[in-house]
């Protein structure tokens, strides 16, 4: 069973930065691809970014490219989401997700990820 625990959310002013962390309790991090999603009130869950276990392959939502960076630390079984130049529209609950590693392919569809964390709230004040 995969357990994911997010941390690092909070309140930040527009233009500021936050780094989210997702610690995965797995036997081998190399067996999983990791993703970040977010969900704002009244909206559907939205893809943010994904990374394969080696960190050699990343995939971003077009609206996040250039402001958000996903990375991983295999030694710590942790994936990060560095968020810069935050905007009020980035306010949402951010979720970490995992799926079995699929070489050469990363997914933006939430239904492709069977494992989810509890989410961490990010609030950007304007």
C-alpha positions in Angstrom: 0.0 0.0 0.0 1.3 3.5 -1.0 0.8 6.3 1.5 1.5 9.9 0.5 1.8 12.8 2.9 2.0 16.4 1.6 3.4 19.3 3.5 4.5 22.9 2.9 1.2 24.6 2.1 0.2 27.9 3.7 -0.6 31.5 3.1 1.6 33.5 0.9 1.3 36.9 -0.8 1.0 37.2 -4.6 4.4 37.1 -6.2 5.8 34.9 -3.4 7.0 31.3 -3.4 6.3 28.0 -1.7 7.8 24.6 -1.9 5.5 21.6 -1.3 6.8 18.2 -0.3 5.2 14.8 -0.7 6.7 11.9 1.3 5.9 8.5 -0.1 6.0 5.4 2.1 6.9 2.9 -0.5 9.4 0.0 -0.6 11.0 1.3 -3.8 10.5 4.8 -5.1 11.7 3.6 -8.5 8.5 1.8 -9.0 6.4 4.9 -9.2 5.7 8.0 -11.2 4.6 11.0 -9.2 2.2 13.8 -9.9 0.9 17.0 -8.4 -2.7 18.1 -8.9 -4.8 20.9 -7.4 -8.4 21.6 -6.8 -9.9 25.0 -6.2 -13.4 25.4 -4.6 -16.1 24.7 -7.1 -13.6 23.5 -9.7 -12.5 20.1 -11.0 -9.2 18.7 -10.0 -6.5 20.1 -12.3 -3.1 18.6 -13.4 -0.1 20.6 -12.3 3.0 18.5 -13.0 4.4 14.9 -13.1 7.8 13.3 -12.8 9.2 9.8 -13.3 11.1 8.1 -10.6 14.6 9.0 -12.0 13.6 12.6 -12.5 14.7 12.4 -16.0 11.3 13.0 -17.4 8.9 15.8 -16.3 5.6 17.0 -17.6 3.9 20.3 -16.8 0.5 21.8 -17.4 1.0 24.6 -19.9 -0.3 27.2 -17.4 2.3 26.2 -14.8 5.4 26.0 -17.1 8.0 28.5 -16.1 6.6 29.1 -12.6 6.4 25.7 -11.1 9.2 23.1 -10.9 8.7 19.4 -9.9 11.7 17.5 -8.6 12.4 14.3 -6.6 14.8 13.0 -4.1 15.0 9.2 -4.4 17.0 8.8 -1.2 14.2 10.4 0.7 11.3 9.0 -1.3 10.1 12.6 -1.6 8.8 14.7 -4.5 8.7 18.5 -4.4 6.8 21.2 -6.1 8.6 24.6 -6.1 6.1 27.3 -6.9 7.3 30.8 -7.8 5.5 34.0 -8.8 2.3 32.8 -7.2 -1.0 34.3 -8.2 -4.3 34.5 -6.4 -5.7 32.0 -9.0 -3.1 29.4 -7.7 -5.1 29.2 -4.5 -6.2 25.6 -4.1 -5.7 22.3 -2.3 -2.7 20.7 -3.8 -2.6 16.9 -3.9 0.3 14.5 -4.5 -0.5 11.3 -6.5 1.4 8.2 -7.5 1.0 5.5 -10.1 3.1 2.5 -11.2 6.1 3.6 -13.2 5.5 3.5 -16.9 8.7 4.0 -18.9 8.7 7.0 -21.2 5.1 8.1 -20.3 3.7 10.5 -17.8 0.0 11.2 -17.4 -2.0 14.3 -16.7 -5.3 12.5 -16.1 -6.2 12.2 -12.4 -7.9 8.8 -13.0 -4.5 7.3 -14.1 -3.2 7.8 -10.5 -4.6 5.2 -8.0 -2.8 6.6 -4.9 -3.4 10.1 -3.4 -2.4 12.1 -0.4 -4.7 14.1 1.8 -3.8 17.4 0.2 -2.3 20.6 1.5 -3.9 24.0 1.3 -2.2 26.9 -0.6 -3.7 30.3 -0.3 -2.3 33.2 -2.2 -3.5 36.7 -1.1 -3.6 39.5 -3.6 
